[in-house]
Amino acid sequence: MEPRAMAPVIAPPGDGPVFDFDRVFNMTSQQASRDMFRTLAMQITEKFCQGFNASMLAYGQTGSGKTYTMGTAIENMGPDVNKTISKADGIIPRLIISLFGYTAAAADIYDIELKVQYIEIYNEQVNDLLVHAPGQNIEAAPSSMGSKLDIREHASGEVFVEGANSMIIRSPADLAYAMQMGNAVRATASHKLNEHSSRSHAIVTIHMEQKIKPSQMKEFPKELHYLRSKLQLVDLAGSERAKGTGAEGKRFEEGVNINKSLLELGNCINALTEGNRKHVPYRNSKLTRVLKDSLGGSAETLMLACVSPANVNYEQTLNTLRYAQRARAIKNSLKLNNAMSLQEEVEFLRAMVNKLEDENATLRAQVLAK
Ligand SMILES: Nc1ncnc2c1ncn2[C@@H]1O[C@H](COP(=O)(O)OP(=O)(O)OP(=O)(O)O)[C@@H](O)[C@H]1O
């Protein structure tokens, strides 16, 4: 969220407020445009692959295009993602392609492990969306849907969702499958629970661990021998005015919880921009607890503000722009995640020694065979 060069300025006609942003995409912007891809997908993929935490949040009123732009609703991605990507596919499928482009290019240098988690926060409850085993029929009724998961923090400050399933991903198809599974579970639940898919915050988290290959140890400085990073992709629930919606019962409760969590997110943003980092109220909602690492932490964070061009939505648009304007003022300090615990370091070195011994044995066998 740190300011970058060349911020375009938009202003409503007359003496209305003026907002500045890093980039503005208008109604003619295409998902596939290089600009959109470079600014959104590539920028955070690059940081993530370099070993920094990264995150992207889509904020805006209901129906403003958050899911469409993020590409959370991956539908048609098959094993060969490059061939199946379509003009309308959003950021996530494009990000998957650049991510696997990197892992292929770095395969001679690092052993890379990727894992994905997919959760939603609905009515202040954290639900796991990866509830099926890989390969299982994802249309089947999810067994553990509705289980309440807890958010915890490691001593290092790293936030994690306790008990959330992690799927190892070895190919773009694995990641697309995980997304499709999560979406199917969300859709099943939304059928049961009053269309809640747009009433919940959806969070995809990708963890990457990179361990240098023994043969490359001498080529790279020690701080690049081990990298661990986390990428969070967040499709926030739609912000809505409470008054005038006529919502009652469950719908009203959902609205209250969405507004409360978005308000708490706004409060954290305010505290961070006021420089009062000791009293950032992360603990006031599940959403802010999960996003603690990404907000005001050591992550590269990008907020996407989705707005409607219609006059009737002027007030909502103004609110979204104000929200994004404040978020933009947060200054994160990027930090490389290359620290290992003593135990991890011992295991890492042991694995290196084993690999070197294996390589030596193979070489010796080859020499003897000659
Ligand atoms: N740039 C766009 N081009 C074409 N169609 C779009 C675009 N943005 C959104 N849409 C369409 O508008 C509808 C609403 O968009 P979307 O579901 O992405 O909104 P949302 O902000 O995620 O809503 P909610 O808060 O309810 O989840 C969808 O049918 C989507 O396909």
The ligand as an SDF file (V2000), in Angstrom:
LIG
                    3D

 31 33  0  0  0  0  0  0  0  0999 V2000
  -15.7070   -5.8270  -15.4930 N   0  0  0  0  0  0  0  0  0  0  0  0
  -16.7740   -6.6110  -15.6940 C   0  0  0  0  0  0  0  0  0  0  0  0
  -17.1180   -6.9950  -16.9260 N   0  0  0  0  0  0  0  0  0  0  0  0
  -18.1800   -7.7970  -17.1430 C   0  0  0  0  0  0  0  0  0  0  0  0
  -18.9870   -8.2610  -16.1690 N   0  0  0  0  0  0  0  0  0  0  0  0
  -18.6990   -7.9280  -14.8960 C   0  0  0  0  0  0  0  0  0  0  0  0
  -17.5780   -7.0850  -14.5910 C   0  0  0  0  0  0  0  0  0  0  0  0
  -17.5400   -6.9150  -13.2570 N   0  0  0  0  0  0  0  0  0  0  0  0
  -18.5750   -7.6120  -12.7550 C   0  0  0  0  0  0  0  0  0  0  0  0
  -19.2770   -8.2100  -13.7250 N   0  0  0  0  0  0  0  0  0  0  0  0
  -20.4990   -9.0260  -13.5530 C   0  0  0  0  0  0  0  0  0  0  0  0
  -21.3170   -8.3550  -12.5840 O   0  0  0  0  0  0  0  0  0  0  0  0
  -21.8950   -9.2980  -11.6550 C   0  0  0  0  0  0  0  0  0  0  0  0
  -21.4860   -8.9400  -10.2260 C   0  0  0  0  0  0  0  0  0  0  0  0
  -20.0780   -9.0590  -10.1390 O   0  0  0  0  0  0  0  0  0  0  0  0
  -19.3580   -9.8100   -8.9180 P   0  0  0  0  0  0  0  0  0  0  0  0
  -20.0710  -11.0330   -8.5280 O   0  0  0  0  0  0  0  0  0  0  0  0
  -17.9260   -9.9210   -9.2790 O   0  0  0  0  0  0  0  0  0  0  0  0
  -19.5580   -8.7120   -7.7860 O   0  0  0  0  0  0  0  0  0  0  0  0
  -19.0620   -8.7580   -6.2680 P   0  0  0  0  0  0  0  0  0  0  0  0
  -18.5540   -7.3990   -5.9570 O   0  0  0  0  0  0  0  0  0  0  0  0
  -18.1550   -9.8990   -6.0560 O   0  0  0  0  0  0  0  0  0  0  0  0
  -20.4350   -9.0120   -5.5330 O   0  0  0  0  0  0  0  0  0  0  0  0
  -20.6880   -9.6050   -4.0520 P   0  0  0  0  0  0  0  0  0  0  0  0
  -20.2490   -8.5880   -3.0690 O   0  0  0  0  0  0  0  0  0  0  0  0
  -22.1510   -9.8180   -4.0410 O   0  0  0  0  0  0  0  0  0  0  0  0
  -19.9000  -10.8770   -3.9620 O   0  0  0  0  0  0  0  0  0  0  0  0
  -21.4230  -10.6730  -12.0940 C   0  0  0  0  0  0  0  0  0  0  0  0
  -22.4160  -11.2490  -12.8910 O   0  0  0  0  0  0  0  0  0  0  0  0
  -20.1720  -10.3840  -12.9320 C   0  0  0  0  0  0  0  0  0  0  0  0
  -19.9700  -11.3820  -13.9060 O   0  0  0  0  0  0  0  0  0  0  0  0
  1  2  1  0
  2  3  1  0
  2  7  2  0
  3  4  2  0
  4  5  1  0
  5  6  2  0
  6  7  1  0
  6 10  1  0
  7  8  1  0
  8  9  2  0
  9 10  1  0
 10 11  1  0
 11 12  1  0
 11 30  1  0
 12 13  1  0
 13 14  1  0
 13 28  1  0
 14 15  1  0
 15 16  1  0
 16 17  2  0
 16 18  1  0
 16 19  1  0
 19 20  1  0
 20 21  2  0
 20 22  1  0
 20 23  1  0
 23 24  1  0
 24 25  2  0
 24 26  1  0
 24 27  1  0
 28 29  1  0
 28 30  1  0
 30 31  1  0
M  END
$$$$
